[in-house]
């Protein structure tokens, strides 16, 4: 792999849990001075977030959003307090809704937040509202869907055009993802029948086949499949299939031991993510597993579209039992630094 691998030290990462509480090395951060410095130092850095504490920069890994707001204050602006001495101002024009009707947005300092149930009730009590907007102090603020997808992302010719424009598009790595290699070693996978959806030009699929797994790799872009065949060939262990897995899902039903997803979830129209999670499940035999490498970052337009650990967990909770879930500590390029996590989950019994 020509891209230099970037090691991410766990000792330099601060997690933000599902309640919005910063956690360092497994312990919630409660010391007031530390919290004050943490929130003062929070900032966006390219595609991820950092904070500087005691002159040391920490990578921030939110489970949901940077802020999970529990209490709002209303005046000329709508605000909240991360600490008793700090105030963040909400950019009301940034408000949007996710699939669970939770209000998200960004602060005036460009940090993403989500409202807790209590804070959301406060917002609705303070505003006039309808299905599409909130009105506060006589100003109407639209509340669109959190992700803004163009219809082109659901068209195979659009993706083929992207491959044609650039032989090495931004989402493509030089080889298989190093997190996949780590997962294979950690999970000690037995020889399996594996389905790779949205395989692109096939580096991950070819790697899995090289280990002796029986791999079916699917993409709806003819150019992607052609390049995959030309680069990796086809063997008894590796089959390339040109298909739209959404419209041809019955062809894959109950056939596989493992479904592998890497960048496919972030590439499709986000409104179809729930449908994709159902497809993962329906493609697996009883006792089958989902293996995936996913993005957790704040990006509303795509592809790739953003996402979070919270979002993925909600999408699969009715379909899978989580067995392994962890942030990636190796990034294959700077564009992947600090935003990937890996999931291993077992299909729930019917």
C-alpha positions as CSV (number, residue, x, y, z in Angstrom):
1,X,0.0,0.0,0.0
2,X,1.7,3.2,-1.2
3,X,-0.2,5.5,1.2
4,X,1.6,5.9,4.5
5,X,-0.3,4.3,7.3
6,X,-1.2,6.7,10.1
7,X,-1.1,5.2,13.6
8,X,-3.7,6.7,16.0
9,X,-2.7,6.4,19.6
10,X,-5.5,5.6,22.0
11,X,-3.7,7.6,24.7
12,X,-4.3,10.7,22.5
13,X,-8.0,10.2,22.0
14,X,-10.9,11.5,24.1
15,X,-14.3,9.8,23.5
16,X,-17.6,11.5,23.9
17,X,-20.2,8.9,25.0
18,X,-23.9,8.7,24.1
19,X,-24.8,11.2,26.9
20,X,-22.3,13.7,25.6
21,X,-19.8,13.2,28.4
22,X,-16.0,13.3,27.6
23,X,-14.3,10.0,28.5
24,X,-10.5,9.5,28.7
25,X,-9.0,6.0,29.1
26,X,-12.3,4.7,30.2
27,X,-13.0,7.3,32.8
28,X,-15.5,10.1,32.6
29,X,-13.9,13.6,32.8
30,X,-15.5,15.5,35.6
31,X,-12.7,17.8,36.9
32,X,-14.0,21.4,36.3
33,X,-10.7,22.9,35.2
34,X,-10.0,20.1,32.8
35,X,-13.5,20.3,31.3
36,X,-13.2,24.1,30.9
37,X,-9.9,23.7,29.0
38,X,-11.4,20.8,27.0
39,X,-14.4,22.8,25.7
40,X,-12.4,25.9,25.1
41,X,-9.9,24.0,23.0
42,X,-12.6,22.2,20.9
43,X,-12.3,22.9,17.2
44,X,-12.8,21.4,13.8
45,X,-9.6,20.2,12.1
46,X,-10.2,19.3,8.5
47,X,-12.7,16.3,8.6
48,X,-12.3,15.6,12.3
49,X,-12.3,17.4,15.7
50,X,-9.5,18.0,18.2
51,X,-9.0,19.8,21.5
52,X,-5.8,21.1,23.1
53,X,-5.3,20.4,26.8
54,X,-2.2,21.2,28.7
55,X,-0.5,22.0,25.3
56,X,-1.3,18.5,24.1
57,X,-3.7,17.9,21.2
58,X,-6.3,15.2,21.6
59,X,-8.3,13.6,18.8
60,X,-12.1,13.7,19.7
61,X,-14.2,10.6,19.0
62,X,-17.9,11.3,19.5
63,X,-20.3,8.4,19.7
64,X,-23.1,10.7,18.5
65,X,-22.2,14.4,18.2
66,X,-19.6,16.7,19.8
67,X,-22.4,18.1,22.0
68,X,-25.5,16.2,23.3
69,X,-27.4,19.1,24.6
70,X,-29.5,18.6,27.7
71,X,-30.6,22.1,28.5
72,X,-31.3,25.2,26.4
73,X,-31.5,28.9,27.3
74,X,-33.6,31.3,25.3
75,X,-32.9,35.0,24.7
76,X,-32.0,36.9,21.6
77,X,-30.2,33.7,20.7
78,X,-30.7,30.1,21.6
79,X,-27.8,28.9,23.7
80,X,-26.5,26.1,25.9
81,X,-23.7,25.8,28.4
82,X,-21.1,23.0,28.1
83,X,-19.8,24.2,31.5
84,X,-21.0,26.8,34.0
85,X,-18.6,29.4,32.6
86,X,-19.0,28.7,28.9
87,X,-21.8,29.4,26.4
88,X,-22.3,28.1,22.9
89,X,-24.7,29.8,20.5
90,X,-26.8,27.7,18.2
91,X,-26.9,28.5,14.5
92,X,-30.6,28.2,14.0
93,X,-30.2,28.0,10.2
94,X,-28.2,24.8,10.7
95,X,-31.1,22.8,12.2
96,X,-32.0,19.5,10.7
97,X,-33.7,16.2,11.5
98,X,-32.5,12.6,11.5
99,X,-34.5,9.4,11.0
100,X,-35.5,9.4,14.6
101,X,-36.8,13.0,14.5
102,X,-34.0,14.3,16.6
103,X,-32.9,17.9,16.0
104,X,-29.2,18.3,15.0
105,X,-27.3,21.5,14.2
106,X,-24.1,23.4,14.5
107,X,-23.0,26.1,16.9
108,X,-21.8,29.5,15.7
109,X,-18.3,28.1,16.2
110,X,-19.1,25.3,13.8
111,X,-19.3,22.4,16.3
112,X,-22.1,19.8,15.7
113,X,-24.7,19.0,18.3
114,X,-27.8,17.0,18.8
115,X,-30.6,17.8,21.2
116,X,-31.6,15.4,24.0
117,X,-35.3,14.7,24.4
118,X,-35.6,17.3,27.2
119,X,-33.8,20.0,25.1
120,X,-35.9,19.2,22.1
121,X,-39.1,19.7,24.1
122,X,-37.7,23.0,25.3
123,X,-37.1,24.0,21.7
124,X,-40.6,23.2,20.6
125,X,-42.1,24.9,23.6
126,X,-40.2,28.1,22.8
127,X,-41.0,28.1,19.0
128,X,-43.9,27.8,16.7
129,X,-43.4,24.8,14.5
130,X,-44.8,22.7,11.7
131,X,-43.5,19.6,9.9
132,X,-40.8,21.5,8.0
133,X,-39.7,24.4,10.2
134,X,-39.4,26.2,13.5
135,X,-40.1,29.9,14.0
136,X,-38.3,31.8,16.8
137,X,-38.6,35.5,17.3
138,X,-40.6,35.8,14.0
139,X,-37.8,34.2,12.0
140,X,-38.6,30.9,10.2
141,X,-35.9,28.2,10.2
142,X,-36.3,25.2,8.0
143,X,-35.6,21.7,9.5
144,X,-34.7,19.5,6.5
145,X,-33.4,15.9,6.5
146,X,-29.9,15.8,7.9
147,X,-28.3,14.5,4.7
148,X,-28.7,16.2,1.4
149,X,-28.4,13.6,-1.4
150,X,-28.8,14.2,-5.1
151,X,-30.6,11.6,-7.2
152,X,-27.5,10.9,-9.2
153,X,-25.9,8.8,-6.4
154,X,-28.6,6.1,-7.0
155,X,-27.7,5.9,-10.7
156,X,-25.0,3.5,-11.9
157,X,-23.9,5.7,-14.8
158,X,-23.1,8.5,-12.4
159,X,-20.6,6.3,-10.6
160,X,-19.1,5.0,-13.8
161,X,-18.6,8.6,-14.9
162,X,-16.7,9.2,-11.7
163,X,-14.4,6.2,-12.3
164,X,-13.9,7.4,-15.9
165,X,-13.0,11.0,-14.8
166,X,-10.5,9.7,-12.3
167,X,-8.8,6.3,-12.4
168,X,-8.1,6.6,-8.7
169,X,-11.2,8.4,-7.2
170,X,-10.9,9.7,-3.6
171,X,-12.7,6.8,-2.0
172,X,-10.4,4.2,-3.5
173,X,-7.4,2.8,-1.6
174,X,-4.3,1.3,-3.3
175,X,-5.0,-2.0,-1.6
176,X,-7.3,-3.6,0.9
177,X,-8.1,-1.7,4.0
178,X,-5.6,-2.4,6.9
179,X,-8.5,-2.5,9.4
180,X,-9.9,-5.5,7.4
181,X,-6.6,-7.2,7.7
182,X,-6.6,-6.6,11.5
183,X,-10.2,-7.8,11.8
184,X,-9.4,-11.1,10.0
185,X,-6.5,-11.7,12.5
186,X,-8.5,-10.6,15.6
187,X,-11.7,-12.5,14.7
188,X,-9.8,-15.6,13.4
189,X,-12.4,-16.0,10.6
190,X,-13.0,-19.6,9.4
191,X,-13.4,-20.2,5.7
192,X,-16.6,-18.5,4.8
193,X,-18.9,-17.6,2.0
194,X,-18.7,-13.8,1.9
195,X,-20.9,-11.2,0.1
196,X,-19.2,-7.8,-0.6
197,X,-21.7,-5.1,-1.5
198,X,-20.7,-2.0,-3.3
199,X,-17.3,-3.6,-4.0
200,X,-16.0,-0.9,-6.4
201,X,-12.8,-2.1,-8.0
202,X,-12.5,-4.9,-5.6
203,X,-9.4,-4.6,-3.4
204,X,-11.1,-5.8,-0.2
205,X,-13.0,-8.6,-2.1
206,X,-9.8,-9.9,-3.7
207,X,-8.0,-9.8,-0.4
208,X,-10.7,-11.9,1.3
209,X,-10.6,-14.4,-1.6
210,X,-6.8,-14.6,-1.3
211,X,-7.3,-16.0,2.2
212,X,-9.4,-18.8,0.9
213,X,-12.9,-17.4,1.5
214,X,-15.5,-17.8,-1.2
215,X,-16.3,-14.2,-2.2
216,X,-19.2,-12.7,-4.3
217,X,-18.5,-9.1,-5.0
218,X,-21.3,-6.9,-6.2
219,X,-21.5,-3.4,-7.8
220,X,-23.9,-1.7,-10.1
221,X,-21.3,0.3,-12.0
222,X,-20.2,-1.6,-15.1
223,X,-16.9,0.3,-15.2
224,X,-16.1,-0.6,-11.6
225,X,-16.8,-4.3,-12.2
226,X,-14.8,-4.2,-15.5
227,X,-11.8,-2.7,-13.6
228,X,-12.1,-5.3,-10.8
229,X,-12.1,-8.2,-13.2
230,X,-9.1,-6.7,-15.1
231,X,-7.1,-6.0,-11.9
232,X,-7.9,-9.2,-9.9
233,X,-9.2,-11.7,-12.4
234,X,-11.9,-14.3,-11.5
235,X,-11.4,-17.6,-9.7
236,X,-13.3,-20.3,-8.0
237,X,-12.9,-18.2,-4.9
238,X,-13.8,-14.8,-6.4
239,X,-16.9,-13.9,-8.5
240,X,-17.8,-10.4,-9.7
241,X,-21.5,-9.6,-10.2
242,X,-22.9,-6.6,-12.0
243,X,-26.2,-5.9,-10.1
244,X,-28.2,-3.4,-8.2
245,X,-28.4,-5.1,-4.9
246,X,-31.5,-3.1,-3.9
247,X,-33.6,-4.3,-6.8
248,X,-32.0,-7.7,-7.1
249,X,-31.8,-8.6,-3.4
250,X,-33.7,-11.8,-3.7
251,X,-30.7,-13.2,-5.6
252,X,-28.7,-13.0,-2.5
253,X,-31.2,-14.1,0.2
254,X,-30.0,-16.4,2.9
255,X,-26.8,-17.5,1.1
256,X,-23.9,-16.0,3.0
257,X,-21.9,-16.5,6.2
258,X,-20.6,-12.9,6.2
259,X,-21.7,-9.7,4.6
260,X,-18.8,-7.1,4.3
261,X,-19.4,-3.4,3.9
262,X,-16.8,-0.7,3.4
263,X,-17.7,2.7,2.1
264,X,-20.9,1.3,0.5
265,X,-23.0,2.6,3.5
266,X,-21.5,6.1,3.2
267,X,-22.0,6.1,-0.6
268,X,-25.6,5.3,-1.1
269,X,-28.5,7.7,-0.6
270,X,-28.7,8.0,3.2
271,X,-32.5,7.6,3.1
272,X,-31.8,4.0,2.0
273,X,-29.5,3.1,4.9
274,X,-32.3,1.4,6.8
275,X,-33.1,-0.7,3.7
276,X,-29.5,-1.6,3.4
277,X,-29.4,-2.8,7.0
278,X,-32.3,-5.1,6.2
279,X,-30.5,-6.4,3.1
280,X,-27.4,-7.2,5.1
281,X,-29.6,-9.4,7.4
282,X,-31.6,-11.0,4.6
283,X,-28.5,-12.0,2.7
284,X,-27.1,-14.0,5.6
285,X,-27.8,-17.5,6.7
286,X,-28.9,-18.1,10.3
287,X,-25.9,-17.4,12.5
288,X,-24.3,-15.2,9.8
289,X,-22.3,-12.1,10.5
290,X,-22.0,-8.5,9.4
291,X,-18.4,-7.2,9.1
292,X,-18.1,-3.5,8.3
293,X,-15.7,-0.5,8.3
294,X,-17.8,2.7,8.7
295,X,-17.2,6.4,8.9
296,X,-18.1,8.6,11.9
297,X,-17.9,12.2,10.8
298,X,-19.9,15.4,10.4
299,X,-20.7,15.7,6.7
300,X,-24.2,16.3,5.4
301,X,-23.5,16.3,1.6
302,X,-21.9,13.5,-0.3
303,X,-20.9,11.0,-1.2
304,X,-19.3,10.1,1.1
305,X,-22.1,11.1,3.5
306,X,-21.3,11.4,7.2
307,X,-22.6,9.2,10.0
308,X,-22.1,8.3,13.6
309,X,-21.7,5.3,15.8
310,X,-25.1,6.1,17.3
311,X,-26.8,6.1,13.9
312,X,-25.4,2.8,12.8
313,X,-26.2,1.2,16.2
314,X,-29.8,2.3,15.8
315,X,-30.0,1.0,12.2
316,X,-28.8,-2.5,13.1
317,X,-30.2,-3.1,16.6
318,X,-33.3,-4.9,15.4
319,X,-31.2,-7.1,13.0
320,X,-27.9,-7.9,14.7
321,X,-26.3,-8.6,18.1
322,X,-23.1,-6.7,18.5
323,X,-20.0,-8.7,19.2
324,X,-17.1,-6.4,18.4
325,X,-17.2,-2.6,17.9
326,X,-14.1,-0.4,18.0
327,X,-12.5,2.7,16.6
328,X,-9.8,2.2,14.0
329,X,-6.3,2.8,15.2
330,X,-4.7,2.6,11.8
331,X,-5.7,5.0,9.0
332,X,-4.7,4.2,5.3
333,X,-4.6,7.9,4.5
334,X,-5.1,11.3,6.1
335,X,-8.6,11.6,4.7
336,X,-9.5,8.6,6.8
337,X,-7.7,9.7,9.9
338,X,-9.7,9.6,13.1
339,X,-13.1,8.8,11.6
340,X,-13.4,5.0,11.0
341,X,-14.8,2.3,13.2
342,X,-15.1,-1.4,12.7
343,X,-18.2,-3.6,13.5
344,X,-18.6,-7.4,13.8
345,X,-22.2,-8.4,14.6
346,X,-24.3,-11.6,14.5
347,X,-27.6,-11.9,12.7
348,X,-30.5,-12.2,15.2
349,X,-32.7,-15.3,14.9
350,X,-35.9,-14.9,13.0
